[in-house]
Amino acid sequence: MAQETVSVRTRRRGKELVDALYDATLAELAAVGYGALTMEGIAARARTGKAALYRRWSCKHDLVHATLQYALPPLPEPRADRTARENLLAILATHSDVVAGKTDFPGLGTINQLLHEPELRAIFADAVVGPRLRIVEALLQAAAASGEIDEATLTPYTARVGTALINQQVLLTGAPPTKRQLAQIVDTVLTKSRSDWA
């Protein structure tokens, strides 16, 4: 008598399940956008029940918040053995990959939808923009203190220039800056004197 084969479905638990829910949320965001995103759709994509979601997050806003933090790649830490230019290039290259959709983090097209939601806009500012600005500002201050750049050229907006130019490039062309363009953006941020802006 042939032995019957019983198929047993392995239940995902803990981190494995949470990671699957995050991945499903990212996939749904890319497929339908934030406005049409539903907990039901995420659960279906993750092949689980809605209860698995609601046990952890009370609404899609909270789930998206957690998912963005999960998907955001870490920023490279400035290294003492690199110049300010090399460190800034590494940081802006990472930002370029993020907004161009080259990482698990949603690309700029999806992010633009999220920015219409005040609470998600605040989350994006706190989780994405804030940490990057602080690292770039600290990097520029250290470069000014060491004499690598002219402190007189620094303004409250200097740290924002690089990411703003990258965002503009992606929005206007649909493609991230090339390596050469990224180097030009870095050199623009690190302008040595006010006369260079003229």
C-alpha positions in Angstrom: 0.0 0.0 0.0 1.4 3.4 -1.0 2.3 5.7 1.8 0.3 8.9 1.7 2.3 12.1 1.6 1.0 14.8 3.9 1.9 18.4 2.9 2.4 20.4 6.0 2.5 24.2 5.8 5.3 25.7 7.9 4.0 28.6 9.9 6.2 31.7 9.8 6.8 33.3 13.2 8.8 36.1 14.7 11.3 37.9 12.5 10.6 35.7 9.5 6.9 36.6 9.5 7.6 40.3 10.2 10.1 40.5 7.3 7.6 38.9 5.0 5.0 41.5 6.0 7.4 44.3 5.4 8.3 42.8 2.0 4.7 42.5 1.1 4.0 46.1 2.1 6.9 47.3 -0.1 5.6 45.3 -3.0 2.0 46.5 -2.5 3.2 50.1 -2.2 5.0 49.8 -5.6 2.0 48.1 -7.2 -0.9 50.2 -6.0 0.5 53.3 -4.3 -0.2 54.5 -0.8 -3.8 55.6 -1.5 -5.0 52.2 -2.6 -2.9 50.3 -0.1 -5.0 48.1 2.2 -4.2 45.8 5.1 -6.2 43.1 3.3 -4.0 43.4 0.2 -0.8 43.3 2.2 -2.0 40.2 4.1 -3.0 38.5 0.8 0.4 39.2 -0.8 2.2 37.9 2.3 -0.1 34.8 2.3 -1.2 35.3 5.9 -4.3 36.5 7.7 -5.1 40.1 8.6 -4.8 39.2 12.3 -1.0 38.9 11.8 -0.9 42.5 10.7 -3.3 43.9 13.3 -1.5 42.2 16.2 1.5 44.4 15.4 0.1 47.6 13.7 -3.3 49.2 14.3 -3.4 50.8 10.8 -1.6 51.0 7.5 0.0 54.2 8.5 1.8 52.5 11.4 2.8 49.6 9.2 4.2 51.8 6.4 6.1 53.8 9.0 7.7 50.6 10.3 8.3 49.3 6.8 10.1 52.5 5.7 12.5 52.2 8.6 13.0 48.5 7.8 13.8 49.2 4.2 16.0 52.2 4.6 19.7 51.2 4.0 22.2 52.4 6.5 24.2 55.5 5.7 28.0 55.0 5.3 29.8 56.5 8.3 32.4 59.2 7.4 35.8 57.7 7.6 38.8 59.5 9.1 41.1 58.2 6.4 39.0 59.8 3.6 38.8 63.4 2.5 35.6 65.3 2.9 35.0 64.9 -0.8 35.3 61.1 -0.7 33.0 60.9 2.4 30.4 63.2 0.8 30.5 61.2 -2.4 29.8 57.9 -0.5 26.9 59.5 1.4 25.3 61.1 -1.7 25.8 57.9 -3.8 23.8 56.1 -1.1 21.1 58.7 -1.3 21.0 58.5 -5.1 20.5 54.7 -4.9 17.6 55.2 -2.5 15.6 57.8 -4.5 16.3 56.0 -7.7 14.7 52.9 -6.3 17.9 50.8 -6.4 17.3 49.6 -2.9 14.4 48.0 -1.0 13.3 51.5 0.0 10.5 52.9 -2.2 11.8 55.1 -5.0 11.0 58.8 -5.4 7.7 58.1 -7.3 6.2 56.3 -4.3 7.8 58.7 -1.8 6.0 61.6 -3.5 2.7 59.9 -2.8 3.7 59.5 0.9 4.6 63.2 1.1 1.0 64.1 0.6 0.2 62.5 4.0 1.2 65.0 6.7 2.2 62.3 9.2 4.1 60.2 6.7 5.8 63.4 5.5 7.0 64.0 9.0 8.2 60.4 9.2 10.1 60.8 6.0 11.7 64.0 7.3 12.7 62.3 10.6 13.8 58.9 9.2 15.3 59.8 5.9 16.1 63.5 5.6 17.1 64.3 9.1 19.8 61.8 9.7 21.4 62.5 6.3 21.4 66.2 6.9 23.0 65.8 10.3 25.8 63.6 8.9 26.5 66.0 5.9 26.4 69.0 8.2 28.9 67.4 10.6 31.1 66.4 7.7 31.1 69.9 6.3 31.9 71.4 9.7 34.8 69.0 10.2 36.1 69.8 6.7 35.9 73.6 7.5 37.7 73.0 10.8 40.5 71.1 9.1 40.8 73.7 6.3 39.6 71.4 3.6 36.9 73.9 2.7 36.3 77.5 3.3 34.0 78.0 6.3 32.8 81.3 4.8 31.1 79.3 2.1 28.9 77.3 4.5 25.3 78.4 4.8 22.3 76.8 6.4 21.5 75.3 3.0 24.8 73.9 2.0 24.1 70.5 3.5 20.9 70.3 1.5 22.4 71.1 -1.9 23.6 67.6 -2.8 20.4 65.7 -2.0 18.3 68.4 -3.6 20.2 68.2 -6.9 20.0 64.4 -6.9 16.2 64.5 -6.2 15.8 67.0 -9.1 17.8 64.9 -11.5 15.6 61.8 -10.7 12.4 63.8 -10.9 13.2 65.5 -14.2 14.9 62.7 -16.0 13.7 59.5 -14.3 17.3 58.4 -13.9 19.8 59.0 -11.1 23.0 61.0 -11.7 25.9 59.2 -13.4 29.2 58.8 -11.5 30.5 61.9 -13.3 27.4 64.0 -12.5 27.5 62.8 -8.9 31.1 64.0 -8.7 30.0 67.4 -10.1 27.3 67.6 -7.5 29.8 66.9 -4.7 32.2 69.5 -6.1 29.3 72.0 -6.2 28.7 71.4 -2.5 32.4 71.8 -1.7 32.9 75.0 -3.6 36.0 76.7 -2.1 35.0 80.3 -2.3 31.9 82.5 -2.7 33.3 83.7 -6.1 32.8 80.2 -7.5 29.0 80.7 -7.2 29.1 83.8 -9.5 
